[in-house]
């Protein structure tokens, strides 16, 4: 069914036809209906606190403040720091941890008049592709409760899909926003590396991850990205550019777009996925978009091992801080070594332990050149190929090679689990923006398409995404 977009809710709030409090109560109705079945949130803020925040926003509007997200309800992935709610990264080892500060993106949301309703479920430390590997419970796909919503930002995507928020924040290390978007019929945009501040994001792989906007329509994603993007002096990886403007983009003209479809980004997809995307691209072509099926990214065949070598090496370094001394969760023993061992043994889940061990091996003496250095060289080759291709066209392809898997179908085999990211890791390795959105449905299950641009070409992707929505009519769909 169609849901109201965040932009339409914002219009109602700014016109005075609906108060922020009234809208919050509508969102709570959806949460009460769906959340017990879906389990998209780890933490829901106390209702009285959320309503008090809604009244504050209404008062600020009466005082004449300009609030670009006035009254919009936002769900925040639980690896993004909030001083007013626990931040666990989906892990038992951070149980009870409440950060002493807000992430930069959270501060910008609050300044823009957003109402944060809760922290969403995720694969532990963002290590997973299905949100089954949370340290608390799996999240289910609102379109089919027997299937996964993707990961690791599956909680954010699921909440959007059933109406538990207007907008959401996720993080994308190798497809963690785009894969859930594809599986839940929502929209996710991984920005250019450095466009959105990472300050306050609990790290998994620093050189790959980006806090990313999610919504039910492309325009809503653009609305959120405008607020959270821009330079942050507290983040050494932040680009030194002003906040971007995406709301003034003109109506897209199909003849302005040239799309390339590398066979490496679609040929391995299952027939339902590939067929749905080709059908969409054929429709765009009939509207006047130039579509080229002869493109190629030769290094894409090596993208998955390159990605996992780099990501796991960085993860092993980042997770060394969890030793039982700095955070509330600890298994105290007579000495430091035993305390660290016991804390990590009980606090970390199986997949996190696996990735730490593999990451340590990739960095260890005797293997570093063979694995990590070789992966870094391969990353540069892949990035160069992507940059050459995106100078001339927007790259299109699958988000996932499969329809949403059933619960339990993938997590018993790590290689099958990692293979879900085969198309999405390319944009993270290259540092370029990538938009995932609905391409259509197959057997009542969403199928996503991915569009990848050059650095800082978010406006081009937004314009193309809006064109796709006008062709498919799928902007704002909800389970």
C-alpha positions as CSV (number, residue, x, y, z in Angstrom):
1,X,0.0,0.0,0.0
2,X,1.0,3.6,-0.3
3,X,2.2,5.6,2.7
4,X,2.4,9.3,3.1
5,X,5.9,10.5,2.4
6,X,7.9,12.4,5.0
7,X,7.7,15.4,2.6
8,X,3.9,15.3,2.7
9,X,3.9,15.0,6.5
10,X,6.3,17.9,6.8
11,X,4.0,20.0,4.6
12,X,1.0,19.3,6.9
13,X,3.0,20.2,10.0
14,X,4.4,23.4,8.6
15,X,0.9,24.4,7.3
16,X,-0.6,23.8,10.8
17,X,-3.1,21.2,9.5
18,X,-1.4,18.6,11.8
19,X,0.6,19.0,15.0
20,X,3.8,17.1,15.6
21,X,2.1,15.4,18.6
22,X,-0.8,14.2,16.4
23,X,1.6,12.7,13.9
24,X,3.7,11.0,16.7
25,X,0.5,9.3,17.9
26,X,-0.2,8.0,14.3
27,X,3.3,6.5,14.2
28,X,2.8,4.8,17.6
29,X,-0.3,3.1,16.2
30,X,1.8,1.5,13.5
31,X,4.4,0.5,16.1
32,X,1.9,-1.1,18.4
33,X,0.5,-3.1,15.5
34,X,3.8,-4.2,13.9
35,X,6.6,-4.1,16.3
36,X,5.8,-7.2,18.4
37,X,6.0,-9.2,15.2
38,X,8.8,-7.4,13.4
39,X,11.1,-6.4,16.3
40,X,12.8,-3.5,14.4
41,X,13.8,-1.6,17.5
42,X,16.2,-2.4,20.3
43,X,15.2,0.6,22.3
44,X,12.0,2.7,22.0
45,X,12.1,6.0,23.9
46,X,9.6,6.5,26.6
47,X,6.4,7.8,25.0
48,X,6.1,10.8,27.4
49,X,9.6,11.9,26.4
50,X,8.8,11.6,22.7
51,X,5.5,13.6,23.2
52,X,7.4,16.2,25.2
53,X,9.8,16.6,22.3
54,X,6.9,16.9,19.8
55,X,5.5,19.7,21.9
56,X,8.9,21.4,21.9
57,X,9.0,21.3,18.1
58,X,5.5,22.8,17.9
59,X,6.6,25.6,20.2
60,X,9.7,26.3,18.2
61,X,7.5,26.5,15.0
62,X,5.2,29.0,16.7
63,X,8.3,31.1,17.6
64,X,9.2,31.3,13.9
65,X,12.1,28.9,13.8
66,X,12.9,27.3,10.5
67,X,13.0,23.5,11.0
68,X,13.6,21.5,7.8
69,X,12.5,18.3,9.5
70,X,9.8,19.7,11.8
71,X,7.8,17.0,13.4
72,X,9.2,14.1,11.4
73,X,9.8,10.9,13.3
74,X,13.2,9.4,12.9
75,X,14.6,6.0,13.8
76,X,18.3,5.8,14.5
77,X,20.5,2.7,14.1
78,X,21.9,1.5,17.4
79,X,25.6,2.0,16.5
80,X,25.1,5.8,16.3
81,X,25.7,7.5,19.6
82,X,22.9,9.1,21.6
83,X,23.3,10.6,25.0
84,X,19.6,10.1,25.8
85,X,19.3,6.4,25.0
86,X,21.5,3.3,25.2
87,X,23.8,2.6,22.2
88,X,24.7,-1.1,22.0
89,X,25.7,-1.7,18.4
90,X,23.5,-4.8,18.7
91,X,26.0,-6.4,21.0
92,X,25.8,-7.7,24.6
93,X,29.3,-6.3,25.2
94,X,27.8,-2.8,25.1
95,X,24.7,-3.6,27.2
96,X,23.8,-0.7,29.4
97,X,26.2,1.7,27.6
98,X,24.8,5.3,27.3
99,X,27.3,7.5,25.4
100,X,28.2,10.8,27.1
101,X,27.6,12.7,23.8
102,X,25.5,12.7,20.6
103,X,26.8,11.8,17.2
104,X,27.1,14.9,14.9
105,X,24.2,13.5,12.8
106,X,22.0,13.2,15.9
107,X,22.7,16.8,16.8
108,X,21.8,17.9,13.3
109,X,18.6,16.0,13.4
110,X,17.6,17.6,16.7
111,X,18.5,21.1,15.4
112,X,16.3,20.5,12.4
113,X,13.2,19.7,14.4
114,X,13.3,15.9,14.1
115,X,11.7,13.7,16.7
116,X,13.8,10.6,17.5
117,X,11.6,7.7,18.5
118,X,14.1,4.9,19.1
119,X,17.2,2.9,18.3
120,X,16.9,0.2,15.7
121,X,18.1,-3.4,15.7
122,X,21.2,-4.4,13.7
123,X,23.6,-7.2,13.1
124,X,26.2,-7.1,15.9
125,X,28.7,-4.3,15.3
126,X,27.2,-4.1,11.7
127,X,28.7,-7.5,10.9
128,X,26.1,-9.2,8.9
129,X,23.6,-8.9,6.0
130,X,20.3,-10.1,7.5
131,X,19.9,-8.6,11.0
132,X,19.7,-12.2,12.4
133,X,23.1,-11.7,14.0
134,X,22.0,-9.2,16.5
135,X,23.0,-9.9,20.1
136,X,19.4,-9.5,21.1
137,X,16.9,-10.9,18.6
138,X,16.4,-11.1,14.8
139,X,14.3,-8.6,12.9
140,X,11.7,-9.9,10.5
141,X,10.7,-8.5,7.1
142,X,7.3,-6.7,7.2
143,X,6.6,-7.9,3.6
144,X,7.0,-11.6,4.7
145,X,7.6,-12.3,8.4
146,X,9.4,-15.6,7.5
147,X,12.1,-13.6,5.7
148,X,15.0,-11.3,6.7
149,X,14.9,-7.6,6.2
150,X,18.5,-7.5,5.1
151,X,21.3,-6.1,7.2
152,X,23.0,-4.7,9.0
153,X,20.6,-1.8,9.0
154,X,17.6,-4.1,8.9
155,X,15.9,-2.6,11.9
156,X,15.8,0.8,10.4
157,X,14.5,-0.5,7.1
158,X,11.8,-2.7,8.7
159,X,10.6,0.2,10.8
160,X,10.3,2.4,7.7
161,X,8.5,-0.4,5.8
162,X,5.7,-0.8,8.4
163,X,5.4,2.9,9.2
164,X,7.3,3.0,12.5
165,X,9.2,6.1,11.4
166,X,9.2,8.7,8.6
167,X,12.9,8.7,8.1
168,X,15.8,6.6,9.4
169,X,19.6,6.6,9.8
170,X,21.6,3.5,9.0
171,X,25.3,2.9,8.4
172,X,26.7,1.3,5.2
173,X,30.0,-0.5,5.3
174,X,29.5,-2.8,2.4
175,X,25.8,-2.5,1.6
176,X,24.3,-2.4,5.1
177,X,21.8,0.3,4.0
178,X,21.2,-0.7,0.4
179,X,20.6,-4.4,1.0
180,X,17.8,-3.7,3.6
181,X,16.3,-1.1,1.3
182,X,16.2,-3.7,-1.5
183,X,14.6,-6.3,0.7
184,X,11.9,-4.0,2.3
185,X,10.9,-1.8,-0.6
186,X,12.5,1.3,0.9
187,X,15.2,3.7,-0.3
188,X,18.8,3.9,1.0
189,X,21.6,6.1,-0.1
190,X,25.2,5.5,0.7
191,X,26.8,8.9,0.4
192,X,30.2,9.8,-1.0
193,X,32.9,8.9,1.6
194,X,33.4,11.9,3.9
195,X,30.2,13.7,3.0
196,X,28.4,12.7,6.2
197,X,30.3,12.9,9.6
198,X,31.2,9.7,11.2
199,X,31.7,11.3,14.6
200,X,29.8,9.2,17.1
201,X,29.5,6.2,14.9
202,X,30.7,3.0,16.6
203,X,33.3,1.9,14.1
204,X,33.5,-1.4,12.2
205,X,35.7,-0.5,9.2
206,X,36.7,3.1,9.2
207,X,37.8,3.5,5.6
208,X,34.6,2.0,4.2
209,X,31.6,2.9,6.4
210,X,29.3,5.9,6.1
211,X,26.2,7.0,8.1
212,X,23.5,6.9,5.5
213,X,19.9,8.2,5.1
214,X,16.9,5.9,4.6
215,X,13.3,6.6,3.8
216,X,10.3,5.4,1.8
217,X,10.9,7.7,-1.2
218,X,13.9,9.3,-2.9
219,X,12.8,12.8,-2.1
220,X,12.6,12.0,1.5
221,X,16.2,10.6,1.5
222,X,17.3,13.8,-0.1
223,X,15.5,15.8,2.6
224,X,17.4,13.9,5.3
225,X,20.7,14.0,3.5
226,X,20.6,17.8,3.2
227,X,20.4,18.0,7.0
228,X,23.1,15.5,8.0
229,X,25.7,16.2,5.3
230,X,28.5,18.7,5.5
231,X,31.9,19.2,7.1
232,X,32.5,18.3,10.7
233,X,35.8,19.4,12.3
234,X,35.5,16.5,14.8
235,X,35.8,13.9,12.0
236,X,39.2,13.7,10.3
237,X,37.6,11.9,7.3
238,X,35.0,14.7,6.8
239,X,35.1,16.5,3.4
240,X,35.6,20.3,3.7
241,X,32.5,21.2,1.8
242,X,29.4,23.2,2.8
243,X,26.1,21.4,3.3
244,X,24.6,20.2,0.1
245,X,21.3,21.3,-1.5
246,X,19.2,18.6,-3.2
247,X,15.7,20.1,-2.9
248,X,16.1,22.5,-5.8
249,X,16.9,19.9,-8.4
250,X,14.6,20.4,-11.5
251,X,12.2,17.8,-12.7
252,X,14.3,15.0,-14.3
253,X,14.5,14.8,-18.1
254,X,15.0,11.2,-19.2
255,X,17.3,12.3,-22.1
256,X,19.7,13.8,-19.6
257,X,20.7,10.3,-18.2
258,X,23.1,7.7,-19.5
259,X,23.1,4.4,-17.7
260,X,25.8,1.7,-17.9
261,X,25.0,-1.9,-16.8
262,X,28.3,-3.8,-16.2
263,X,27.6,-7.5,-16.6
264,X,29.6,-8.2,-13.5
265,X,26.9,-6.3,-11.5
266,X,23.8,-8.3,-12.7
267,X,24.8,-11.5,-14.5
268,X,25.1,-13.5,-11.3
269,X,21.6,-12.5,-10.0
270,X,18.8,-15.0,-9.7
271,X,16.3,-14.9,-12.6
272,X,13.5,-13.0,-10.7
273,X,16.0,-10.3,-9.6
274,X,17.7,-9.9,-12.9
275,X,14.4,-10.0,-14.9
276,X,12.8,-7.3,-12.7
277,X,15.7,-5.0,-13.1
278,X,16.0,-5.5,-16.8
279,X,12.3,-4.8,-17.1
280,X,12.8,-1.5,-15.3
281,X,15.8,-0.5,-17.4
282,X,13.8,-1.3,-20.6
283,X,11.0,1.0,-19.4
284,X,13.5,3.8,-18.7
285,X,15.0,3.2,-22.2
286,X,11.5,3.6,-23.7
287,X,11.2,6.9,-21.8
288,X,14.4,8.2,-23.5
289,X,17.1,7.2,-21.1
290,X,20.2,5.9,-22.8
291,X,21.0,2.4,-21.5
292,X,24.3,0.6,-22.3
293,X,24.6,-3.1,-21.6
294,X,28.2,-3.4,-22.9
295,X,29.9,-1.8,-19.9
296,X,32.4,-3.8,-17.7
297,X,34.1,-3.6,-14.3
298,X,36.8,-6.3,-14.6
299,X,38.0,-6.0,-11.0
300,X,34.5,-6.5,-9.7
301,X,35.1,-10.2,-9.7
302,X,37.6,-9.7,-6.9
303,X,35.6,-7.1,-4.9
304,X,34.2,-9.4,-2.3
305,X,37.6,-10.9,-1.1
306,X,39.2,-7.4,-1.3
307,X,36.4,-6.0,0.8
308,X,36.4,-8.6,3.5
309,X,40.1,-8.6,3.8
310,X,40.2,-4.9,4.5
311,X,37.0,-4.7,6.5
312,X,38.0,-7.6,8.8
313,X,41.5,-6.2,9.3
314,X,40.1,-2.8,10.4
315,X,37.5,-4.5,12.6
316,X,40.1,-6.5,14.5
317,X,41.8,-3.2,15.3
318,X,38.6,-1.3,16.2
319,X,37.2,-4.0,18.5
320,X,40.4,-4.3,20.6
321,X,39.0,-1.6,22.9
322,X,36.4,-3.9,24.3
323,X,38.5,-5.4,27.1
324,X,36.2,-5.1,30.2
325,X,37.7,-1.8,31.4
326,X,36.0,1.0,29.4
327,X,32.4,-0.1,29.2
328,X,29.7,-1.4,31.7
329,X,29.8,-5.0,30.5
330,X,32.7,-6.9,32.1
331,X,33.5,-10.4,33.3
332,X,36.0,-9.6,36.1
333,X,38.8,-12.1,36.8
334,X,41.9,-12.1,38.9
335,X,44.1,-10.5,36.2
336,X,43.8,-8.4,33.1
337,X,44.4,-11.2,30.6
338,X,41.7,-13.4,32.1
339,X,39.3,-10.5,32.4
340,X,39.7,-9.6,28.7
341,X,39.3,-13.3,27.6
342,X,36.2,-13.8,29.7
343,X,34.6,-10.5,28.7
344,X,35.1,-11.0,25.0
345,X,34.0,-14.7,25.2
346,X,30.7,-13.8,26.7
347,X,30.1,-10.4,25.2
348,X,30.9,-11.0,21.5
349,X,28.7,-13.2,19.3
350,X,30.0,-15.9,17.0
351,X,30.2,-13.9,13.8
352,X,32.1,-11.0,15.5
353,X,34.6,-13.5,16.9
354,X,35.1,-15.1,13.5
355,X,35.7,-11.7,11.9
356,X,38.2,-10.6,14.6
357,X,40.2,-13.8,14.1
358,X,40.3,-13.5,10.3
359,X,41.2,-9.8,10.6
360,X,44.1,-10.5,13.0
361,X,45.4,-13.2,10.6
362,X,45.2,-10.7,7.7
363,X,47.4,-8.3,9.6
364,X,49.8,-10.8,11.2
365,X,53.4,-11.2,10.2
366,X,53.8,-13.5,7.3
367,X,50.3,-12.8,6.0
368,X,50.1,-9.0,5.8
369,X,51.7,-8.6,2.4
370,X,49.9,-11.7,1.0
371,X,46.4,-10.6,2.2
372,X,46.1,-7.0,3.4
373,X,48.6,-5.2,1.2
374,X,47.3,-7.2,-1.9
375,X,43.8,-6.2,-1.0
376,X,44.7,-2.5,-0.7
377,X,46.3,-2.7,-4.2
378,X,43.2,-4.4,-5.6
379,X,41.0,-1.8,-4.0
380,X,42.9,1.0,-5.9
381,X,42.5,-0.8,-9.2
382,X,38.7,-1.3,-8.6
383,X,38.3,2.4,-7.6
384,X,40.1,3.6,-10.7
385,X,37.7,1.4,-12.9
386,X,34.7,2.8,-11.1
387,X,35.8,6.4,-11.5
388,X,36.5,6.0,-15.2
389,X,33.1,4.4,-15.8
390,X,31.1,7.0,-13.7
391,X,32.6,9.9,-15.6
392,X,30.4,8.9,-18.5
393,X,27.4,7.3,-17.0
394,X,25.5,6.2,-13.9
395,X,26.3,2.6,-13.1
396,X,23.2,0.3,-12.6
397,X,23.0,-3.2,-11.3
398,X,21.5,-5.5,-8.7
399,X,21.6,-4.8,-5.0
400,X,21.3,-8.4,-4.0
401,X,21.7,-11.5,-6.1
402,X,18.6,-13.0,-4.5
403,X,15.2,-12.2,-3.2
404,X,15.0,-11.7,0.6
405,X,16.2,-15.0,2.1
406,X,14.1,-16.9,4.7
407,X,15.1,-16.7,8.4
408,X,17.9,-19.1,9.0
409,X,18.6,-19.7,5.4
410,X,22.0,-18.0,5.1
411,X,23.6,-17.6,8.6
412,X,24.7,-21.2,8.9
413,X,27.1,-20.8,6.0
414,X,29.4,-17.7,6.3
415,X,30.3,-17.8,2.6
416,X,26.7,-17.7,1.5
417,X,26.0,-14.9,3.9
418,X,29.0,-12.8,2.7
419,X,27.9,-13.4,-1.0
420,X,24.8,-11.3,-0.4
421,X,27.1,-8.2,-0.5
422,X,28.8,-9.1,-3.8
423,X,27.4,-6.1,-5.7
424,X,27.2,-3.5,-2.9
425,X,30.8,-3.6,-1.6
426,X,32.0,-2.0,-4.9
427,X,30.7,1.5,-4.0
428,X,32.2,1.3,-0.5
429,X,35.6,0.3,-1.8
430,X,35.5,3.1,-4.4
431,X,34.1,5.7,-1.9
432,X,31.4,6.8,-4.4
433,X,27.6,7.3,-3.7
434,X,25.1,4.6,-4.4
435,X,21.3,4.7,-4.3
436,X,19.2,1.6,-3.7
437,X,15.5,1.7,-4.4
438,X,12.6,-0.5,-5.5
439,X,12.7,-1.8,-9.0
440,X,9.5,-3.7,-8.7
441,X,8.0,-6.8,-7.0
442,X,8.3,-10.5,-7.7
443,X,5.8,-12.9,-5.9
444,X,4.9,-9.9,-3.6
445,X,8.5,-9.5,-2.5
446,X,10.4,-6.3,-3.2
447,X,13.3,-6.3,-5.7
448,X,15.9,-3.5,-5.5
449,X,18.0,-1.8,-8.1
450,X,21.3,0.0,-7.4
451,X,22.5,3.2,-9.1
452,X,26.1,4.3,-8.5
453,X,27.5,7.7,-9.4
454,X,30.9,9.5,-9.3
455,X,32.1,11.3,-6.1
456,X,29.6,14.0,-4.9
457,X,27.0,13.1,-7.6
458,X,24.3,12.6,-5.0
459,X,22.1,15.2,-6.8
460,X,22.3,13.2,-10.1
461,X,21.3,10.0,-8.3
462,X,18.4,11.7,-6.6
463,X,17.2,13.1,-10.0
464,X,17.5,9.6,-11.6
465,X,15.7,8.0,-8.6
466,X,12.8,10.4,-8.8
467,X,12.5,9.6,-12.5
468,X,12.4,5.9,-11.7
469,X,9.7,6.5,-9.1
470,X,7.7,8.4,-11.7
471,X,8.0,5.4,-14.1
472,X,7.3,2.7,-11.5
473,X,4.9,4.5,-9.1
474,X,6.7,2.8,-6.2
475,X,7.7,5.9,-4.2
476,X,6.4,5.6,-0.7
477,X,5.3,2.0,-0.7
478,X,4.7,0.3,2.7
479,X,3.9,-3.2,3.8
